[in-house]
Amino acid sequence: MRKEKILTIDDDPDILDVLELTLSEQYDIFQADNGKKGLQMLQQKNPDLIICDYMMPVMNGREFCKALKKDILLRHIPIIMLTGKGEVHDRIGGIESGADDYIVKPFDPNELLARIKMILKRTESSLDANPLSHLPGNTSIMEEFQRRIDAKELFAVGYADLDKFKVYNDIYGFEKGDEVIRELARILIKFVRETGGSNAFVGHIGGDDLIFIMDDKLINKACQKIVEDFDKKVPSFYSKEDYAAGHICGKDRQGNEQKFGLLAVSIGIVSNASLSITHVAQISEIGAELKKYAKSIEGSNFVRDKRQG
């Protein structure tokens, strides 16, 4: 069974030690001694909960909370703020900046554990989302498809998938692979919402498969921006040597050693502007075909379904 992960942030090493002793039996613990280091660690560890001191050098708890809540893929993570005894303004400041709860130092270990369990349970029940990106998952995606079909809306669906991702994961490891997926999610959120407005939808099917729904007339523009921005980010996913070489070496599905090109994003677009779509399965079937075709083309690209009917 997966242990839930907790990031503890405090400039007092004694407090960090107490937190680790209190929590390490039930949770995986990661630690940072200021808010800035905590933010850097978030990208790699993706914790389920954060315990953060209010008063710290470099970046205090209030500043940390505000920075976290600006990131759409991280702002769901609950925060328990540690405050000094009687420091009411710290508690108010922490809650105003986005903390979910606070606890006064010195704290009772059993009370802290009880509050952690309560918050994690509440967070889990409120999220109908993919655990990696925290974008809406399959149930929400299917409901959104059905809602638009029932409303007889004109819409287009983009199926986005990463090329060369399996071998990248094998060579660079799952944590780096997860970072790439989260970066793709950020790019989709930015350009789909920027181009498509409030009616646009972004979801995460699973693994490196994501989808977005928007106005048919706007989706080509969004796809072009997604492809261009992803390609700009590709160098940051590799070591300087691998990126300069333009490939990494790994094993194919038959176990043979070979060279693989760099990561790319492929998008297949399904639209009911020219093709009658009456049920959800149609979207998934056509999307899978188009995505397969897009992946057969080298480099990042997007393709549309040209069938009529």
C-alpha positions, -999 to 999 in steps of 0.1 A, spaced: 0 0 0 13 35 -10 25 56 19 12 92 16 39 118 14 43 148 37 66 178 31 77 195 64 92 230 62 108 247 92 140 265 99 143 249 133 161 215 130 147 204 163 111 209 150 120 190 118 133 161 139 102 160 161 80 160 130 100 132 114 98 111 146 61 117 149 51 111 113 77 87 97 60 55 108 28 63 89 40 86 61 70 93 38 86 125 50 106 151 30 121 181 46 132 217 38 145 245 60 128 274 42 99 281 19 120 286 -12 136 252 -8 101 238 -1 88 251 -34 117 235 -53 111 202 -36 74 203 -44 81 198 -82 100 166 -76 81 150 -46 45 160 -53 34 155 -16 -1 148 -4 2 174 25 25 201 37 34 212 72 49 246 71 62 270 98 49 306 96 81 324 107 111 314 85 140 332 67 143 335 29 105 329 24 81 327 53 50 306 55 26 332 42 47 339 11 51 301 6 13 296 7 7 324 -18 33 310 -42 18 275 -40 -18 286 -45 -8 303 -78 2 270 -94 -29 253 -107 -13 218 -105 -1 222 -69 -27 244 -52 -49 215 -42 -22 203 -18 -34 210 18 -12 230 42 -11 229 80 6 260 93 27 259 125 25 290 146 39 302 179 18 302 210 -5 331 212 5 345 178 -31 351 166 -20 374 137 2 346 123 -28 322 123 -50 348 105 -22 356 81 -17 319 73 -54 312 67 -58 343 46 -29 332 24 -44 297 18 -35 274 47 -61 248 54 -54 245 91 -30 256 118 -15 241 149 3 259 178 38 250 188 46 231 210 21 207 195 7 174 208 18 146 184 -15 128 186 -35 159 178 -12 166 148 -17 130 135 -55 133 139 -56 166 120 -34 151 92 -58 122 88 -88 144 88 -74 167 61 -61 139 39 -95 122 40 -113 154 32 -90 162 3 -93 127 -12 -131 128 -11 -132 163 -27 -109 153 -57 -124 136 -87 -91 139 -104 -60 122 -118 -36 117 -89 -6 130 -109 -19 162 -125 -51 167 -104 -69 175 -136 -104 159 -140 -102 122 -145 -120 97 -167 -154 100 -150 -155 137 -154 -142 135 -190 -170 111 -200 -196 133 -183 -183 164 -201 -184 145 -235 -220 135 -227 -231 169 -216 -219 185 -248 -235 158 -270 -268 162 -251 -266 200 -255 -260 195 -292 -230 218 -290 -204 222 -317 -171 211 -302 -137 197 -309 -116 173 -287 -78 172 -287 -62 139 -277 -26 147 -266 1 120 -261 38 120 -256 61 103 -282 92 84 -270 79 86 -234 83 50 -224 121 49 -231 125 84 -215 109 70 -184 131 39 -185 163 60 -188 155 91 -167 132 74 -141 95 79 -131 100 111 -111 114 129 -142 87 113 -163 61 126 -140 76 161 -142 72 160 -180 36 149 -178 29 178 -153 46 202 -176 25 191 -205 -6 195 -183 5 231 -175 10 239 -212 -25 225 -221 -42 245 -193 -24 277 -203 -32 276 -240 -65 258 -240 -80 283 -215 -62 313 -230 -75 305 -265 -108 287 -257 -120 308 -227 -141 296 -198 -160 270 -218 -128 250 -225 -121 218 -206 -88 200 -199 -87 164 -185 -62 136 -178 -71 102 -191 -41 85 -174 -3 81 -179 8 105 -207 -27 107 -223 -45 141 -218 -75 156 -235 -90 190 -240 -124 202 -254 -130 236 -270 -146 255 -299 -138 238 -332 -128 272 -347 -102 278 -321 -86 244 -315 -61 246 -344 -47 278 -329 -44 263 -294 -27 231 -308 -2 252 -327 7 271 -294 8 238 -274 32 221 -299 55 252 -301 57 257 -263 63 220 -256 92 219 -281 107 249 -263 106 230 -230 121 198 -244 158 209 -237 150 212 -200 139 175 -198 174 162 -208 210 164 -198 230 187 -220 248 157 -235 216 139 -245 200 170 -259 231 179 -279 232 143 -293 195 145 -303 187 110 -289 190 86 -260 199 50 -261 175 24 -248 157 -9 -255 128 -13 -278 98 -36 -269 117 -66 -282 146 -58 -259 170 -46 -286 193 -17 -279 187 13 -302 186 51 -305 154 70 -297 147 106 -306 137 133 -282 103 137 -266 75 152 -287 37 158 -283 12 144 -308 -24 156 -309 -54 140 -327 -84 163 -331 -120 149 -332 -147 174 -342 -185 172 -346 -184 202 -369 -183 180 -400 -190 145 -385 -221 135 -366 -212 124 -331 -240 108 -311 -222 88 -284 -191 90 -263 -175 59 -277 -172 75 -311 -150 102 -297 -127 77 -280 -124 54 -311 -117 82 -336 -94 99 -311 -73 68 -307 -70 64 -345 -59 100 -350 -35 99 -322 -19 68 -336 -15 85 -370 -1 117 -354 25 96 -335 36 80 -368 48 115 -379 82 125 -366 83 154 -342 55 173 -324 24 178 -345 -14 178 -346 -38 162 -371 -76 165 -377 -102 140 -387 -113 148 -422 -142 124 -425 -176 138 -433 -210 125 -422 
